[in-house]
Amino acid sequence: MDSEASVPGTSILDGSAAYFDGASSRRRMVTLRLADRLEIVEGEQTLATWAYADIRRADSPAGVLRVSCLTAAALARLEVRDTALASELVARCASIDDHMIGRRGIATIVGWSVAAAVSIVAVVLFGLPLLADRLTPLVPETFERRLGDVADSQIKKIFDAKVCDNAAGQKAFTKLVTQIRESAGLDTSVQSGVLSSSIPNAFALPGGKVYMFDGLLAKAENADEIAGVLAHELGHLKHRDSMRKLIHDGGTSFLIGLLFGDITGSSALIFGSQTLVTSSHSREAEHNADSFAIDVMHRLGRPAKPTGELLLRVTGKEGKGLSIISTHPLSEDRLARMSRLDPPASGPPLLTAEEWKALKSICSAKI
């Protein structure tokens, strides 16, 4: 390599290199002139001029400097094997490694990763609940009922549960639900039933369905305990909490399903899992459903305290459990609230002793 000086930007240096113009696979042996700009010369013809600020290092084998230019064709490359020429060129290109992952690059990646993680947490904690609150009133009731139908069939399969239909027990259950439903101001579109499962739980599905597992009936000691639980679930139904929870938990999967009318794909699968039955609603939703149940029981002239006693009996003082028996709030706190607000019972029992006995046996084989 011949040189007149070695001060970047003020000298003119010549040296040979291999040039690929990015338009063909032809390898050209060229002369590089390092003046105010990099000049790529073949014979008497200047093929290209690259600004030093636009030159970037490319992957290359050992002993070769391979560079590209931001303003040149995407596949244009220079390969410099002359060590001295390569050093002089690198010295003039202040930004040659800006796109490489060095310390600053790693720091940038880490920074963006942290920012992304924070954004995801923010969306989960604040964005999805807000989205659920805004979208729930806009979901058509017909669509919600279709979701409920899919959820209904999937839950029965997952838990291998069938609707209990002992005639005497079903008659008592219908009587109990009717009293609660009418007191709650809900119409006859509400559907309810008892499923044969040992899980002590009750839950509401979108579209107006309320189910109770036989396992909860087995732990109950009187009709008031079960009535309060059913009233609580009807509260979730009236407030459309199950629909809101679906949007919150399903996120984008639900939105895609809503957009394309898909109730058997991604959105339905959210419901078709044990999570739907075993997870709880938000603290606010649980508090509101409790308030609804307390009001319904008092309008029936019956105490709400027995419901709190059932929850505590099932979960224990730790408050760990399912859906109605959720940790929001703790069962002992709910019992205290229900006890504190209870007036003396003024209405007749919701079921007779014989009807209560029949309800307890609703999942027994028919005689």
Backbone torsions as a table, in degrees:
resi	resn	phi	psi	omega
1	MET	NA	131.2	176.3
2	ASP	-97.8	140.5	-179.5
3	SER	-141.5	150.2	176.7
4	GLU	-98.2	-28.7	178.4
5	ALA	-163.3	177.8	-179.5
6	SER	-131.2	27.7	177.0
7	VAL	-97.7	113.6	-176.0
8	PRO	-53.9	135.9	174.3
9	GLY	86.3	-13.2	-178.0
10	THR	-120.3	-15.7	-177.4
11	SER	-107.0	167.1	175.1
12	ILE	-120.7	121.1	-178.1
13	LEU	-121.5	142.3	177.6
14	ASP	-116.0	145.6	175.2
15	GLY	-168.6	159.2	-176.8
16	SER	-94.7	154.2	178.8
17	ALA	-160.1	169.3	175.4
18	ALA	-101.3	135.1	-174.7
19	TYR	-125.5	133.8	173.7
20	PHE	-119.5	120.6	-172.5
21	ASP	-77.6	-7.0	178.9
22	GLY	84.7	-8.8	178.7
23	ALA	-100.1	-22.3	179.2
24	SER	-144.5	171.8	179.2
25	SER	-88.7	6.9	-176.9
26	ARG	-67.0	132.8	176.5
27	ARG	-97.3	121.4	-178.4
28	ARG	-112.2	133.4	172.6
29	MET	-88.6	117.8	-172.9
30	VAL	-124.7	168.6	173.5
31	THR	-107.1	133.9	176.8
32	LEU	-100.0	129.5	175.7
33	ARG	-112.1	115.3	-177.5
34	LEU	-95.9	86.1	177.5
35	ALA	-109.6	-137.2	176.8
36	ASP	-65.4	-26.1	174.0
37	ARG	-134.9	161.6	176.3
38	LEU	-79.9	121.8	179.1
39	GLU	-107.2	130.6	179.1
40	ILE	-106.6	111.0	-169.6
41	VAL	-118.8	134.8	173.4
42	GLU	-122.5	108.7	-175.3
43	GLY	66.8	-120.0	178.7
44	GLU	-99.8	-0.4	-174.0
45	GLN	-103.5	130.4	174.1
46	THR	-86.8	112.4	-176.7
47	LEU	-77.4	-36.1	-177.7
48	ALA	-163.9	156.5	171.2
49	THR	-128.3	131.0	-178.6
50	TRP	-117.1	133.0	173.3
51	ALA	-73.0	137.2	-177.2
52	TYR	-59.7	-34.1	-178.2
53	ALA	-66.2	-19.7	-177.3
54	ASP	-97.6	-2.0	-176.8
55	ILE	-84.4	134.8	-179.8
56	ARG	-130.7	145.5	177.7
57	ARG	-73.0	141.5	176.5
58	ALA	-117.6	162.4	178.1
59	ASP	-59.5	138.8	-177.7
60	SER	-156.5	157.3	176.2
61	PRO	-71.9	166.6	179.8
62	ALA	-60.0	140.8	177.5
63	GLY	85.2	1.7	-179.4
64	VAL	-128.2	132.4	171.4
65	LEU	-98.8	117.0	178.6
66	ARG	-114.4	127.1	-177.3
67	VAL	-132.3	158.8	174.6
68	SER	-130.2	178.5	-179.2
69	CYS	-133.9	136.4	-177.3
70	LEU	-63.2	-29.3	-176.4
71	THR	-97.4	-1.4	179.8
72	ALA	-93.4	178.9	175.9
73	ALA	-58.6	150.2	-173.2
74	ALA	-58.5	-33.0	-176.8
75	LEU	-100.7	4.1	179.4
76	ALA	-66.9	136.0	-176.9
77	ARG	-144.5	153.1	169.6
78	LEU	-122.2	139.2	175.6
79	GLU	-123.8	119.9	-177.3
80	VAL	-115.7	121.7	179.7
81	ARG	-103.2	-16.7	178.8
82	ASP	-73.5	115.3	-175.0
83	THR	-60.2	-44.4	-178.7
84	ALA	-64.5	-44.1	178.6
85	LEU	-63.1	-41.8	178.9
86	ALA	-60.2	-43.1	179.9
87	SER	-63.0	-42.5	179.8
88	GLU	-64.5	-40.3	179.7
89	LEU	-66.0	-44.6	179.3
90	VAL	-60.4	-38.4	-178.8
91	ALA	-62.1	-29.4	-178.8
92	ARG	-85.9	-17.7	-175.1
93	CYS	-100.0	89.3	-175.2
94	ALA	-65.4	-24.1	-175.9
95	SER	-109.5	19.7	-172.6
96	ILE	-60.9	-29.3	-177.6
97	ASP	-110.8	14.9	-176.5
98	ASP	-62.0	-28.7	-177.7
99	HIS	-89.1	-4.9	-178.4
100	MET	-82.7	153.6	179.5
101	ILE	-87.2	92.5	174.7
102	GLY	-106.7	-153.3	-179.5
103	ARG	-63.2	-43.4	-179.1
104	ARG	-67.7	-36.5	178.5
105	GLY	-64.6	-43.6	178.8
106	ILE	-62.9	-42.2	178.8
107	ALA	-61.6	-39.6	179.3
108	THR	-64.7	-43.7	179.6
109	ILE	-62.2	-45.2	178.7
110	VAL	-60.8	-42.7	-180.0
111	GLY	-61.0	-45.9	179.2
112	TRP	-66.9	-34.6	178.7
113	SER	-64.4	-44.4	177.9
114	VAL	-62.6	-43.0	179.6
115	ALA	-62.2	-39.8	179.2
116	ALA	-64.7	-42.5	179.4
117	ALA	-62.2	-43.5	178.9
118	VAL	-62.5	-40.0	179.5
119	SER	-63.3	-41.7	179.9
120	ILE	-63.3	-44.8	178.7
121	VAL	-61.3	-42.1	-179.8
122	ALA	-63.1	-40.4	178.9
123	VAL	-64.3	-43.5	-178.9
124	VAL	-65.0	-43.4	-174.8
125	LEU	-78.7	-34.6	-172.6
126	PHE	-121.4	-41.7	-174.9
127	GLY	-68.0	-50.7	-177.1
128	LEU	-64.9	-43.6	176.5
129	PRO	-60.0	-40.6	178.8
130	LEU	-65.3	-42.9	178.2
131	LEU	-61.1	-44.1	-179.8
132	ALA	-61.8	-42.9	-179.9
133	ASP	-63.4	-38.1	-177.5
134	ARG	-76.0	-37.1	-174.1
135	LEU	-83.2	-31.7	-174.7
136	THR	-52.8	-47.0	-179.6
137	PRO	-65.8	-17.1	-176.9
138	LEU	-90.7	-11.9	-178.6
139	VAL	-74.2	123.9	179.4
140	PRO	-61.1	143.0	-179.1
141	GLU	-63.1	-32.8	178.6
142	THR	-63.6	-40.8	178.3
143	PHE	-66.7	-40.3	179.8
144	GLU	-63.4	-39.2	178.8
145	ARG	-65.8	-37.7	178.2
146	ARG	-64.0	-40.4	175.8
147	LEU	-61.9	-42.4	179.1
148	GLY	-62.0	-37.4	178.7
149	ASP	-64.5	-42.7	178.7
150	VAL	-65.2	-44.0	179.4
151	ALA	-61.6	-40.6	-179.7
152	ASP	-56.2	-53.0	-176.6
153	SER	-66.2	-37.9	-178.0
154	GLN	-69.7	-40.0	-179.7
155	ILE	-64.4	-40.4	179.2
156	LYS	-63.2	-35.0	178.4
157	LYS	-72.5	-44.1	-177.4
158	ILE	-61.4	-44.3	-176.3
159	PHE	-95.4	4.2	-179.4
160	ASP	49.8	46.4	-174.3
161	ALA	-110.2	139.2	176.4
162	LYS	-117.8	154.6	178.3
163	VAL	-71.7	124.9	-180.0
164	CYS	-74.1	132.0	-173.7
165	ASP	-134.3	28.1	172.0
166	ASN	-55.9	125.2	-169.8
167	ALA	-56.4	-49.7	-177.9
168	ALA	-66.1	-41.0	179.8
169	GLY	-66.8	-39.1	179.2
170	GLN	-66.3	-37.6	178.4
171	LYS	-63.8	-41.9	179.2
172	ALA	-67.5	-40.1	-179.8
173	PHE	-64.8	-42.6	178.7
174	THR	-61.9	-40.8	178.3
175	LYS	-62.0	-44.1	-178.3
176	LEU	-65.5	-47.6	-178.3
177	VAL	-63.9	-39.4	-178.9
178	THR	-61.8	-43.8	178.6
179	GLN	-61.7	-43.4	-178.9
180	ILE	-67.8	-44.2	-178.1
181	ARG	-61.8	-45.1	-179.3
182	GLU	-66.0	-39.3	177.9
183	SER	-66.1	-30.8	-179.6
184	ALA	-81.5	-9.6	179.2
185	GLY	78.6	25.7	179.2
186	LEU	-101.6	149.5	-176.6
187	ASP	-85.5	-177.0	-174.1
188	THR	-76.8	-0.1	178.0
189	SER	-71.8	-14.8	178.4
190	VAL	-66.5	130.3	177.7
191	GLN	-113.0	143.8	-177.8
192	SER	-148.6	161.9	179.0
193	GLY	-173.7	169.1	175.8
194	VAL	-111.5	129.9	-179.1
195	LEU	-105.6	144.6	-178.9
196	SER	-79.8	93.2	176.7
197	SER	-153.3	144.9	-178.8
198	SER	-80.0	-4.0	-179.9
199	ILE	-69.6	127.1	179.5
200	PRO	-82.3	85.7	-173.1
201	ASN	-153.9	162.3	170.6
202	ALA	-142.9	151.5	-176.7
203	PHE	-157.9	158.4	178.3
204	ALA	-113.6	141.3	177.2
205	LEU	-109.4	155.8	175.9
206	PRO	-58.2	149.1	175.4
207	GLY	89.4	4.9	172.3
208	GLY	98.6	34.2	178.3
209	LYS	-119.6	134.1	177.1
210	VAL	-126.9	129.2	179.1
211	TYR	-125.4	150.9	173.3
212	MET	-130.2	135.8	175.9
213	PHE	-82.0	147.3	-179.8
214	ASP	-60.7	-25.0	179.1
215	GLY	-61.7	-30.7	177.7
216	LEU	-75.3	-38.9	176.5
217	LEU	-59.9	-37.7	-177.8
218	ALA	-63.6	-28.6	-178.2
219	LYS	-92.6	-9.9	-178.2
220	ALA	-80.6	148.4	-177.5
221	GLU	-110.0	-14.4	178.6
222	ASN	-158.8	168.7	-175.5
223	ALA	-67.7	-31.1	-179.8
224	ASP	-62.7	-36.0	179.3
225	GLU	-61.8	-46.6	-179.1
226	ILE	-71.3	-37.1	-179.9
227	ALA	-60.7	-41.7	179.3
228	GLY	-64.5	-38.4	177.7
229	VAL	-64.4	-46.2	179.1
230	LEU	-63.2	-38.0	177.2
231	ALA	-64.1	-38.9	177.1
232	HIS	-59.8	-46.0	-179.7
233	GLU	-68.4	-34.5	174.5
234	LEU	-65.3	-30.3	174.6
235	GLY	-63.9	-44.2	175.4
236	HIS	-59.7	-38.6	-179.3
237	LEU	-65.7	-47.3	-178.3
238	LYS	-63.1	-37.1	-179.1
239	HIS	-86.2	-1.4	-179.5
240	ARG	58.8	36.5	-178.4
241	ASP	-65.4	-33.6	-179.8
242	SER	-67.2	-38.2	176.9
243	MET	-66.3	-41.8	179.3
244	ARG	-63.9	-40.2	179.8
245	LYS	-67.0	-37.1	178.1
246	LEU	-61.3	-46.4	179.0
247	ILE	-63.3	-41.7	-178.8
248	HIS	-64.1	-49.0	-176.2
249	ASP	-77.8	-32.6	-177.9
250	GLY	-80.2	-27.5	177.9
251	GLY	53.3	-128.0	-175.8
252	THR	-64.7	-31.2	179.2
253	SER	-60.6	-42.0	178.5
254	PHE	-65.8	-42.6	-177.8
255	LEU	-62.1	-40.5	178.1
256	ILE	-64.0	-44.1	178.5
257	GLY	-62.7	-40.7	179.2
258	LEU	-64.4	-39.8	-178.0
259	LEU	-66.0	-41.3	-175.2
260	PHE	-102.8	6.7	179.0
261	GLY	68.4	28.9	-175.8
262	ASP	-91.4	106.1	177.7
263	ILE	-112.7	4.6	177.6
264	THR	-114.6	-1.2	-177.9
265	GLY	-105.7	-125.6	-171.0
266	SER	-60.6	-42.2	-178.2
267	SER	-66.3	-44.0	-179.0
268	ALA	-64.2	-34.9	-178.6
269	LEU	-64.2	-26.4	177.1
270	ILE	-61.3	-40.5	178.7
271	PHE	-76.4	-35.3	-175.3
272	GLY	-75.9	57.5	180.0
273	SER	-152.8	164.9	-178.8
274	GLN	-65.9	-22.8	-177.7
275	THR	-59.4	-37.2	-178.0
276	LEU	-58.8	-41.1	-176.7
277	VAL	-82.6	-36.3	-171.8
278	THR	-91.3	-14.1	-178.3
279	SER	-89.4	162.7	-177.2
280	SER	-110.4	162.5	174.3
281	HIS	-80.3	178.6	179.0
282	SER	-67.8	163.4	178.7
283	ARG	-57.5	-42.7	-178.6
284	GLU	-65.0	-42.4	-179.8
285	ALA	-64.3	-41.0	178.7
286	GLU	-65.2	-41.8	179.5
287	HIS	-62.4	-43.7	-179.3
288	ASN	-67.2	-37.8	178.2
289	ALA	-67.6	-36.9	175.2
290	ASP	-62.2	-43.7	179.5
291	SER	-61.7	-40.8	178.5
292	PHE	-62.4	-44.8	-179.5
293	ALA	-64.6	-43.5	179.3
294	ILE	-59.8	-45.1	-179.5
295	ASP	-63.3	-43.1	-179.9
296	VAL	-63.3	-45.7	-179.0
297	MET	-63.7	-39.2	-179.7
298	HIS	-69.5	-34.6	176.5
299	ARG	-68.0	-26.7	174.4
300	LEU	-81.9	-5.5	-178.6
301	GLY	76.7	23.3	-177.8
302	ARG	-119.6	154.2	-177.8
303	PRO	-78.5	151.0	175.8
304	ALA	-93.1	-17.5	-177.0
305	LYS	-54.9	-40.6	-179.4
306	PRO	-56.7	-32.9	178.1
307	THR	-63.7	-43.5	177.3
308	GLY	-62.4	-36.3	178.3
309	GLU	-66.6	-37.6	177.5
310	LEU	-65.0	-44.7	-179.5
311	LEU	-60.4	-44.5	-178.6
312	LEU	-68.8	-34.6	178.4
313	ARG	-64.1	-38.6	-177.9
314	VAL	-76.9	-43.1	-172.3
315	THR	-92.0	-24.7	-171.8
316	GLY	79.8	-179.2	-175.3
317	LYS	-72.2	-13.3	-179.7
318	GLU	-77.5	-19.6	177.1
319	GLY	75.4	21.3	-179.4
320	LYS	-93.7	129.6	-179.3
321	GLY	-177.7	-147.7	-170.2
322	LEU	-124.1	145.4	170.2
323	SER	33.9	-104.3	177.3
324	ILE	-56.6	-31.0	-178.9
325	ILE	-97.3	54.1	-171.4
326	SER	-96.5	174.7	-179.5
327	THR	-88.2	9.9	-177.7
328	HIS	-124.7	96.8	-9.8
329	PRO	-85.0	-178.4	-180.0
330	LEU	-62.8	147.3	-174.4
331	SER	-60.3	-38.0	179.6
332	GLU	-66.1	-31.9	177.3
333	ASP	-69.9	-37.1	179.4
334	ARG	-68.2	-40.5	177.8
335	LEU	-61.7	-42.8	179.6
336	ALA	-61.9	-41.1	-179.8
337	ARG	-66.9	-45.0	-179.0
338	MET	-65.7	-35.7	178.9
339	SER	-70.0	-40.0	-176.3
340	ARG	-66.7	-33.2	-175.2
341	LEU	-93.3	-2.2	-174.5
342	ASP	-77.3	124.8	168.2
343	PRO	-87.1	170.9	176.5
344	PRO	-62.9	145.1	178.9
345	ALA	-61.6	132.3	-178.1
346	SER	-123.7	-8.0	-178.4
347	GLY	-108.8	165.1	-179.5
348	PRO	-71.7	159.9	176.3
349	PRO	-55.8	143.3	-178.2
350	LEU	-71.3	-29.3	176.8
351	LEU	-135.7	149.0	173.2
352	THR	-75.3	168.3	178.9
353	ALA	-59.2	-39.1	-179.5
354	GLU	-68.3	-39.4	179.6
355	GLU	-68.5	-38.2	177.6
356	TRP	-64.0	-40.1	178.1
357	LYS	-63.3	-39.5	179.8
358	ALA	-67.9	-40.1	178.8
359	LEU	-63.5	-40.8	178.9
360	LYS	-61.2	-24.9	-177.3
361	SER	-105.5	20.1	-174.0
362	ILE	-62.4	-25.2	-179.8
363	CYS	-97.2	5.6	177.0
364	SER	-74.6	157.2	179.3
365	ALA	-64.6	146.2	178.7
366	LYS	-66.0	144.1	179.0
367	ILE	-100.8	NA	NA
